[in-house]
Amino acid sequence: MKVEVGRENSLAAIESSIEFFNGEIVLVAQKNYDIDFPLLSDIYKVGTFCKVRVLQRHKDDSLTVEIEGVQRVRIMNTRLNRYEHKGNSMVTWITDYEFLKQKNERVEELSFKIDELLDHIEHYFKLNRREISLLKKMFTGEEEFKELEKCYEVLTEEEREQIEGQITKKVNSNISRQQREFYLRERIKVIREEFSKDQKNISKVKEELNKNHWKTSLAQSIAKGLGRECVKISLGGVSDEAEIRGHRKTYIGSMPGKIVKGLRQAGVNNPVFILDEVDKLTSGHGDPVAALLEVLDPKQNYAFIDNYIEESVDLSKAMFIATANYEENIPEPLIDRLEVIRLSSYTEREKFEIAKGSLISEVLREHGLKEDELKISDSAILYIIRRYTREAGVRNLKQMIAQIARKFVQKQEMDSTVAEETVNEELVREYLSIERYDHTVKDELSIPGIVNGMAYTEYGGDLLPVEINYFSGKGNLNLTGNLKDTMKESASVALSYIRANEKEFNLTKIK
């Protein structure tokens, strides 16, 4: 039987029993359960010799123990320290006959009044004289009490059942409170485990996200951190509505749509769908955007209809993560049903840290190189970022590092004396050829006739040196180069400001 133990003296008794008495203990009932520290007069003299084993220790120092009853005992002599609530006792075993004699004093009375007992038996069973004489013989000799016990069992079976029922009722009422507390404690424990499991999942998601640097891989890391199956669906160039909804069975080569095929691939109804390149959807046969709306709308996707299987599919438990490069190319109805998370481009410093932290080691591992064979200096990494890449992410940066690794492997094959190498800026130019981009920085000294313009691009920003010259003419503004409307408007505003404040600037007209 499992019991929840929380009182101080009970905990001390169990700990002492396990430590010094091999888990042996005597359990007795209290006359009044409201007393926390009972005296000898507050407990019964008859108890049970038990074996106790601790199942679980709780944070509030309470115990869940398993108790196995062995033998009924009587407490003979007890010494109790009322200040420390400790003591020891001597006990004796109680036989079944002694228990019966102790629980019902009528047995002793019946042993001295056999005639009255026989009259009672005759009245209860309606026995004849011959049967009564046989009963009288039963109570003579050494077996008197044993036979009397048999009569007691016959006569008081119903009464004993009533007593046992009352005892059971009292016991149930006494342990009902402990059972409720134990049940609630177990429920709270399970709830806490579930919450802690979610927290662990969140921590795992964060850990996985830190390992990846691309949109699609970030989405895959989310699925891995949540412990869900991941299904990737490429939507770039999809122009047929049937790619989403599925083909009707009347067509040759018909098949389910990408969503249903993804569910079949995952084998579960709650995978993480990665809808890659959602900004590259096109319209051809039908409207794939409208079909995708039904997939993403939580008010509709609980009963998504695939034309091939012709049955409703519940997508409400699935998670959808869409990726795109250009937000302006995503259809407006889709934007309304999506929570947009904008990932800004990496700064130069972030690209440098990513390259040192993971890209270089990943490239070396892919090319079968050890870290001490090929090393890339910090200045070389910055040189590659500034002169050979111009992007929002780090895909081209990884390609440049991989190209250096391949050139180094080729050098090792051609020259067996080359065992290791540290790449600097000079070797970068040797491996990657001429520089692809100019790295524009602000001049330390301002030069008359040159002003820096700022450009906002998909890979971040850049400086645009704008050179200005003037000559005799009608005062018209001539702009050269591939300039957008914003730059043209800025030049016109600047010229208008100068003309409006020519006196303040002490400008003279050119004749």
C-alpha positions as CSV (number, residue, x, y, z in Angstrom):
1,M,0.0,0.0,0.0
2,K,1.3,3.5,-0.9
3,V,1.1,6.1,1.8
4,E,2.0,9.8,1.8
5,V,3.9,10.8,5.0
6,G,4.4,14.4,5.9
7,R,4.5,14.8,9.8
8,E,7.8,15.4,11.4
9,N,7.7,12.6,13.9
10,S,6.4,10.1,11.3
11,L,9.2,11.1,8.9
12,A,11.8,10.6,11.7
13,A,10.4,7.2,12.6
14,I,10.6,6.0,8.9
15,E,14.1,7.4,8.5
16,S,15.2,5.6,11.7
17,S,13.5,2.4,10.7
18,I,15.3,2.3,7.3
19,E,18.7,3.3,8.8
20,F,18.8,1.1,11.9
21,F,16.1,-1.6,11.6
22,N,16.3,-2.6,7.9
23,G,12.9,-1.0,7.2
24,E,11.0,-2.8,10.0
25,I,8.4,-0.7,11.8
26,V,5.2,-1.0,13.9
27,L,2.3,1.1,12.7
28,V,-0.5,2.0,15.2
29,A,-3.6,4.1,14.8
30,Q,-4.4,7.3,16.7
31,K,-7.6,7.8,18.7
32,N,-7.7,11.4,17.6
33,Y,-6.2,12.3,14.2
34,D,-6.1,16.0,15.0
35,I,-3.1,15.6,17.4
36,D,0.2,16.0,15.6
37,F,2.4,14.7,18.5
38,P,0.3,12.0,20.2
39,L,1.1,10.6,23.7
40,L,0.8,6.9,24.7
41,S,-2.8,7.5,25.8
42,D,-3.6,8.8,22.3
43,I,-2.8,5.6,20.4
44,Y,-4.1,2.1,20.4
45,K,-2.2,-0.8,21.9
46,V,-2.6,-3.1,18.9
47,G,-0.9,-2.4,15.7
48,T,0.8,-4.0,12.7
49,F,4.4,-5.0,12.2
50,C,5.3,-3.8,8.7
51,K,8.1,-3.5,6.1
52,V,8.5,0.0,4.8
53,R,10.3,1.2,1.6
54,V,10.6,4.8,0.3
55,L,9.4,5.3,-3.2
56,Q,9.9,9.1,-3.6
57,R,11.2,12.1,-1.8
58,H,9.5,15.4,-2.4
59,K,10.8,18.9,-2.3
60,D,8.8,19.7,0.8
61,D,10.6,16.8,2.6
62,S,7.5,14.6,2.5
63,L,7.8,11.0,1.5
64,T,5.8,8.5,-0.6
65,V,6.4,5.1,1.0
66,E,5.2,1.6,0.3
67,I,4.1,-0.4,3.3
68,E,3.7,-4.2,3.5
69,G,1.9,-5.6,6.5
70,V,3.5,-8.7,8.1
71,Q,1.9,-9.5,11.5
72,R,-0.5,-8.1,14.0
73,V,1.3,-7.1,17.3
74,R,0.5,-5.8,20.8
75,I,2.6,-3.0,22.4
76,M,3.7,-4.3,25.8
77,N,6.1,-1.7,27.2
78,T,6.9,1.8,25.8
79,R,9.4,4.5,26.8
80,L,8.7,7.9,25.3
81,N,10.7,11.1,25.4
82,R,8.0,13.7,25.2
83,Y,10.5,16.5,24.5
84,E,12.1,14.8,21.5
85,H,9.1,12.9,20.5
86,K,11.1,9.7,20.3
87,G,10.8,6.3,22.1
88,N,11.1,2.6,21.9
89,S,8.7,-0.3,22.6
90,M,8.5,-4.0,23.2
91,V,5.8,-5.9,21.2
92,T,4.4,-9.4,21.2
93,W,2.8,-11.3,18.4
94,I,-1.0,-11.6,18.5
95,T,-2.6,-14.9,17.4
96,D,-5.9,-15.0,15.6
97,Y,-7.6,-16.4,18.7
98,E,-6.2,-13.7,20.9
99,F,-7.4,-11.0,18.4
100,L,-10.8,-12.5,18.3
101,K,-10.9,-12.7,22.1
102,Q,-9.7,-9.1,22.4
103,K,-12.1,-7.7,19.8
104,N,-15.2,-9.3,21.2
105,E,-15.7,-9.9,24.9
106,R,-18.8,-11.9,24.2
107,V,-16.6,-14.9,23.5
108,E,-15.3,-15.0,27.1
109,E,-18.9,-14.7,28.4
110,L,-20.0,-17.5,26.1
111,S,-17.3,-19.8,27.4
112,F,-18.8,-19.6,30.9
113,K,-22.4,-19.8,29.8
114,I,-22.4,-22.7,27.4
115,D,-26.0,-23.5,28.2
116,E,-27.2,-20.0,27.3
117,L,-25.2,-20.3,24.2
118,L,-26.8,-23.6,23.2
119,D,-30.2,-22.1,23.8
120,H,-29.3,-19.3,21.5
121,I,-28.0,-21.7,18.9
122,E,-31.2,-23.8,19.2
123,H,-33.4,-20.8,18.7
124,Y,-31.3,-19.4,15.8
125,F,-30.9,-22.7,13.9
126,K,-34.0,-24.5,15.1
127,L,-31.9,-27.6,16.1
128,N,-33.3,-30.8,17.6
129,R,-32.2,-32.4,20.8
130,R,-29.8,-34.8,19.2
131,E,-27.9,-32.0,17.5
132,I,-27.9,-30.0,20.8
133,S,-26.3,-32.9,22.6
134,L,-23.6,-33.1,20.0
135,L,-22.9,-29.4,20.5
136,K,-22.5,-30.0,24.3
137,K,-19.8,-32.5,23.6
138,M,-18.0,-30.0,21.5
139,F,-17.4,-27.7,24.5
140,T,-15.8,-30.4,26.8
141,G,-12.1,-31.2,26.7
142,E,-9.1,-29.3,25.6
143,E,-10.5,-28.1,22.3
144,E,-13.2,-26.1,24.1
145,F,-12.1,-22.7,23.1
146,K,-11.3,-23.8,19.5
147,E,-14.8,-25.2,19.1
148,L,-16.2,-22.1,20.8
149,E,-14.4,-20.0,18.2
150,K,-16.1,-22.0,15.5
151,C,-19.5,-21.3,17.0
152,Y,-18.5,-17.6,17.3
153,E,-17.7,-17.6,13.6
154,V,-21.1,-19.1,12.8
155,L,-23.1,-16.9,15.1
156,T,-21.5,-13.6,14.5
157,E,-20.6,-13.7,10.8
158,E,-23.1,-11.0,10.0
159,E,-22.1,-8.9,12.9
160,R,-18.4,-9.3,12.0
161,E,-19.1,-8.2,8.5
162,Q,-20.8,-5.1,9.9
163,I,-17.8,-4.4,12.1
164,E,-15.4,-4.9,9.2
165,G,-17.6,-2.5,7.1
166,Q,-17.4,0.1,9.8
167,I,-13.7,-0.3,10.1
168,T,-13.3,0.0,6.4
169,K,-15.4,3.1,6.3
170,K,-13.4,4.7,9.1
171,V,-10.1,3.8,7.4
172,N,-11.3,5.1,4.1
173,S,-12.4,8.4,5.7
174,N,-9.0,8.7,7.4
175,I,-6.9,8.1,4.3
176,S,-9.2,9.9,1.8
177,R,-7.5,13.2,2.7
178,Q,-4.1,11.7,2.1
179,Q,-5.2,10.1,-1.1
180,R,-6.6,13.4,-2.4
181,E,-3.3,15.2,-1.5
182,F,-1.3,12.4,-3.1
183,Y,-3.5,12.6,-6.2
184,L,-3.2,16.3,-6.5
185,R,0.6,16.2,-5.8
186,E,1.0,13.7,-8.7
187,R,-1.1,15.9,-11.0
188,I,1.0,18.9,-10.1
189,K,4.1,16.9,-10.7
190,V,3.0,15.8,-14.2
191,I,1.9,19.4,-15.1
192,R,5.3,20.7,-14.0
193,E,7.0,18.1,-16.1
194,E,5.0,19.1,-19.1
195,F,5.8,22.8,-18.6
196,S,9.5,22.0,-18.0
197,K,9.5,19.9,-21.2
198,D,8.2,22.9,-23.1
199,Q,10.8,25.1,-21.5
200,K,13.5,22.6,-22.6
201,N,12.1,22.6,-26.1
202,I,12.3,26.4,-26.2
203,S,15.9,26.2,-25.0
204,K,16.6,23.6,-27.6
205,V,15.1,25.8,-30.3
206,K,17.4,28.6,-29.3
207,E,20.4,26.3,-29.4
208,E,19.5,25.0,-32.8
209,L,18.8,28.5,-34.2
210,N,22.3,29.6,-33.2
211,K,23.9,26.9,-35.4
212,N,22.3,28.1,-38.7
213,H,22.5,31.2,-40.8
214,W,20.0,30.8,-43.7
215,K,16.2,31.3,-43.8
216,T,15.4,27.7,-44.7
217,S,17.9,26.2,-42.2
218,L,16.4,28.4,-39.5
219,A,13.0,27.0,-40.2
220,Q,14.4,23.5,-40.1
221,S,16.0,24.2,-36.8
222,I,12.7,25.3,-35.4
223,A,11.2,22.0,-36.4
224,K,14.1,20.1,-34.8
225,G,13.9,22.1,-31.6
226,L,10.1,21.4,-31.3
227,G,10.6,17.7,-31.9
228,R,8.4,17.7,-35.0
229,E,8.8,16.3,-38.5
230,C,9.9,18.9,-41.1
231,V,8.5,19.0,-44.7
232,K,10.0,21.4,-47.2
233,I,7.9,22.5,-50.2
234,S,9.6,24.6,-52.9
235,L,7.1,27.1,-54.4
236,G,9.5,28.9,-56.7
237,G,8.0,28.9,-60.2
238,V,4.8,27.1,-59.2
239,S,2.1,28.3,-61.5
240,D,-0.5,25.5,-61.4
241,E,-3.2,25.5,-58.7
242,A,-3.2,21.7,-58.8
243,E,0.3,21.7,-57.3
244,I,-1.4,22.8,-54.0
245,R,-4.9,21.4,-54.3
246,G,-4.0,18.2,-56.2
247,H,-5.2,16.9,-59.6
248,R,-8.6,15.5,-60.2
249,K,-8.7,11.8,-60.9
250,T,-10.1,12.3,-64.3
251,Y,-6.7,13.4,-65.6
252,I,-3.9,11.0,-66.7
253,G,-1.0,11.1,-64.3
254,S,-3.1,12.8,-61.6
255,M,-1.6,12.9,-58.1
256,P,-2.3,14.6,-54.7
257,G,-1.1,18.1,-54.0
258,K,2.2,19.1,-52.3
259,I,0.4,19.5,-49.0
260,V,-1.1,16.0,-48.8
261,K,2.1,14.5,-50.1
262,G,4.0,16.3,-47.4
263,L,1.7,14.9,-44.7
264,R,2.2,11.4,-46.1
265,Q,5.9,11.9,-46.1
266,A,5.9,13.1,-42.5
267,G,3.6,10.4,-41.3
268,V,2.1,12.8,-38.7
269,N,-0.7,15.4,-38.7
270,N,1.4,18.1,-37.0
271,P,4.6,18.6,-39.0
272,V,6.3,21.9,-39.7
273,F,5.8,22.9,-43.4
274,I,8.5,25.1,-44.9
275,L,7.0,26.9,-47.9
276,D,10.2,28.0,-49.6
277,E,10.3,31.0,-51.9
278,V,6.7,32.0,-51.5
279,D,7.5,35.3,-53.3
280,K,8.2,33.5,-56.5
281,L,4.6,32.1,-57.1
282,T,3.3,32.8,-60.5
283,S,-0.1,32.5,-62.1
284,G,-0.7,30.1,-65.0
285,H,-3.3,27.3,-64.7
286,G,-5.6,28.6,-62.0
287,D,-4.5,30.7,-59.1
288,P,-2.0,29.0,-56.7
289,V,-2.1,32.0,-54.4
290,A,-5.8,31.4,-53.7
291,A,-5.2,27.7,-53.0
292,L,-2.4,28.7,-50.6
293,L,-4.7,31.0,-48.9
294,E,-7.0,28.1,-47.9
295,V,-3.9,26.3,-46.5
296,L,-2.7,29.2,-44.4
297,D,-6.0,30.5,-43.2
298,P,-6.7,29.0,-39.7
299,K,-10.4,29.5,-40.2
300,Q,-10.4,27.2,-43.3
301,N,-7.5,24.8,-43.1
302,Y,-9.2,22.5,-40.6
303,A,-11.1,21.1,-43.6
304,F,-8.8,21.5,-46.5
305,I,-10.0,19.6,-49.6
306,D,-7.5,17.9,-51.9
307,N,-9.0,17.2,-55.3
308,Y,-7.3,13.9,-55.6
309,I,-8.3,12.2,-52.4
310,E,-11.7,14.1,-52.3
311,E,-11.6,14.1,-48.5
312,S,-11.2,16.9,-46.0
313,V,-7.8,17.1,-44.4
314,D,-7.2,18.8,-41.0
315,L,-4.2,21.1,-41.3
316,S,-4.9,23.1,-38.1
317,K,-2.3,21.2,-36.1
318,A,0.5,21.8,-38.6
319,M,2.9,24.8,-38.5
320,F,3.6,26.7,-41.7
321,I,6.8,28.7,-42.1
322,A,7.1,30.6,-45.4
323,T,10.4,32.1,-46.7
324,A,10.9,34.9,-49.2
325,N,13.6,37.2,-50.4
326,Y,11.5,40.2,-51.4
327,E,8.5,41.1,-49.3
328,E,7.0,43.4,-52.0
329,N,6.7,40.4,-54.3
330,I,4.5,38.4,-51.8
331,P,0.8,38.7,-52.8
332,E,-1.1,41.1,-50.4
333,P,-3.8,38.5,-49.4
334,L,-0.9,36.2,-48.2
335,I,0.7,39.0,-46.2
336,D,-2.6,39.5,-44.3
337,R,-2.5,35.9,-43.1
338,L,1.1,35.7,-42.2
339,E,3.1,37.1,-39.3
340,V,6.0,38.7,-41.0
341,I,9.5,38.4,-39.3
342,R,12.0,40.5,-41.1
343,L,15.6,39.2,-41.0
344,S,18.0,42.1,-41.6
345,S,21.2,41.5,-43.5
346,Y,24.3,40.6,-41.6
347,T,26.8,43.3,-40.9
348,E,30.4,43.0,-41.8
349,R,31.3,42.1,-38.2
350,E,28.5,39.5,-38.1
351,K,29.7,37.9,-41.3
352,F,33.3,37.8,-39.9
353,E,32.1,36.1,-36.7
354,I,30.0,33.5,-38.6
355,A,33.0,32.7,-40.9
356,K,35.3,32.2,-37.9
357,G,32.7,30.4,-35.8
358,S,31.3,27.8,-38.2
359,L,31.8,28.4,-42.0
360,I,35.6,27.8,-42.1
361,S,35.4,24.6,-40.0
362,E,32.4,23.4,-42.0
363,V,34.2,23.9,-45.3
364,L,37.4,22.2,-44.0
365,R,35.3,19.2,-42.9
366,E,33.6,19.0,-46.3
367,H,37.0,19.0,-48.1
368,G,38.7,16.5,-45.7
369,L,41.1,19.0,-44.2
370,K,42.2,19.5,-40.6
371,E,42.1,22.8,-38.9
372,D,45.9,22.9,-38.6
373,E,46.4,22.3,-42.3
374,L,44.6,25.4,-43.6
375,K,44.2,28.6,-41.6
376,I,42.7,31.8,-42.8
377,S,43.8,35.0,-41.1
378,D,41.4,37.6,-39.8
379,S,42.5,40.2,-42.3
380,A,42.0,37.7,-45.1
381,I,38.4,37.0,-44.0
382,L,37.6,40.7,-44.0
383,Y,39.3,41.1,-47.4
384,I,37.1,38.3,-48.8
385,I,34.0,39.9,-47.3
386,R,34.8,43.4,-48.7
387,R,36.3,42.6,-52.1
388,Y,34.7,39.3,-53.2
389,T,31.1,39.3,-51.8
390,R,28.3,41.7,-51.7
391,E,25.2,39.9,-50.2
392,A,22.8,40.0,-47.3
393,G,23.7,36.5,-46.1
394,V,26.8,34.4,-46.2
395,R,26.2,32.0,-49.0
396,N,28.8,33.6,-51.4
397,L,31.2,33.9,-48.5
398,K,31.1,30.2,-48.0
399,Q,31.6,29.6,-51.7
400,M,34.7,31.8,-51.7
401,I,36.1,29.9,-48.7
402,A,35.3,26.6,-50.3
403,Q,37.1,27.8,-53.5
404,I,40.2,28.6,-51.4
405,A,40.0,25.1,-49.8
406,R,39.9,23.4,-53.2
407,K,42.8,25.4,-54.5
408,F,44.8,24.4,-51.4
409,V,44.0,20.7,-51.9
410,Q,45.1,21.0,-55.5
411,K,48.3,22.6,-54.4
412,Q,48.9,19.7,-51.9
413,E,48.4,17.1,-54.7
414,M,50.9,18.9,-57.0
415,D,53.5,19.6,-54.3
416,S,53.9,17.0,-51.6
417,T,56.0,19.3,-49.5
418,V,53.0,21.6,-48.8
419,A,51.6,20.3,-45.5
420,E,49.9,23.4,-44.0
421,E,49.3,27.0,-45.0
422,T,48.0,30.3,-43.5
423,V,46.0,32.3,-46.1
424,N,46.6,36.1,-46.1
425,E,45.4,38.8,-48.5
426,E,48.0,38.0,-51.0
427,L,47.1,34.3,-51.2
428,V,43.4,35.3,-51.4
429,R,44.2,37.3,-54.6
430,E,46.1,34.3,-55.9
431,Y,43.3,31.8,-55.2
432,L,40.3,34.0,-56.0
433,S,41.8,36.1,-58.9
434,I,41.0,39.8,-59.3
435,E,38.8,41.7,-56.9
436,R,35.1,41.7,-57.8
437,Y,33.9,44.8,-55.8
438,D,35.2,48.1,-54.6
439,H,35.1,48.7,-50.9
440,T,34.0,52.3,-50.6
441,V,34.9,54.1,-47.4
442,K,34.4,57.7,-46.3
443,D,37.4,59.9,-47.0
444,E,39.1,61.3,-44.0
445,L,39.3,64.8,-45.6
446,S,36.4,66.4,-47.4
447,I,37.2,67.2,-51.1
448,P,35.4,70.1,-52.7
449,G,33.1,68.9,-55.5
450,I,32.6,65.4,-54.0
451,V,29.8,64.4,-51.7
452,N,28.9,61.0,-50.3
453,G,25.4,59.6,-51.0
454,M,24.0,56.7,-49.1
455,A,22.4,53.7,-50.9
456,Y,20.0,51.2,-49.4
457,T,20.5,47.8,-51.0
458,E,19.3,44.2,-50.4
459,Y,22.7,43.4,-48.9
460,G,22.7,46.4,-46.5
461,G,24.0,49.8,-47.5
462,D,26.8,51.5,-49.3
463,L,28.4,54.9,-49.9
464,L,28.0,56.5,-53.3
465,P,30.6,59.3,-54.0
466,V,28.9,61.9,-56.1
467,E,31.2,64.2,-58.1
468,I,29.9,67.7,-59.0
469,N,31.2,70.1,-61.6
470,Y,29.9,73.4,-63.1
471,F,30.5,75.3,-66.3
472,S,29.0,78.1,-68.4
473,G,25.5,77.5,-69.7
474,K,21.9,78.1,-69.0
475,G,21.9,76.7,-65.5
476,N,20.4,73.4,-66.3
477,L,21.0,70.3,-64.1
478,N,22.5,67.4,-65.9
479,L,22.7,64.0,-64.2
480,T,24.7,61.0,-65.5
481,G,24.7,57.4,-64.5
482,N,22.0,54.9,-63.7
483,L,20.2,57.0,-61.1
484,K,16.8,56.2,-59.7
485,D,14.1,58.8,-59.0
486,T,15.1,59.3,-55.4
487,M,18.7,60.3,-56.3
488,K,17.5,62.6,-59.1
489,E,15.0,64.3,-56.6
490,S,17.8,64.7,-54.0
491,A,20.0,66.5,-56.6
492,S,17.2,68.8,-57.6
493,V,16.4,69.7,-54.0
494,A,20.1,70.4,-53.3
495,L,20.4,72.8,-56.3
496,S,17.1,74.6,-55.4
497,Y,18.4,75.1,-51.9
498,I,21.7,76.7,-53.2
499,R,19.8,79.0,-55.5
500,A,17.4,80.1,-52.8
501,N,20.3,81.0,-50.4
502,E,22.9,82.3,-52.9
503,K,23.3,85.6,-51.0
504,E,24.1,83.8,-47.7
505,F,26.7,81.7,-49.5
506,N,28.1,84.8,-51.4
507,L,27.7,83.1,-54.7
508,T,28.4,85.1,-57.9
509,K,26.8,84.4,-61.3
510,I,29.0,83.1,-64.0
511,K,28.8,85.3,-67.2
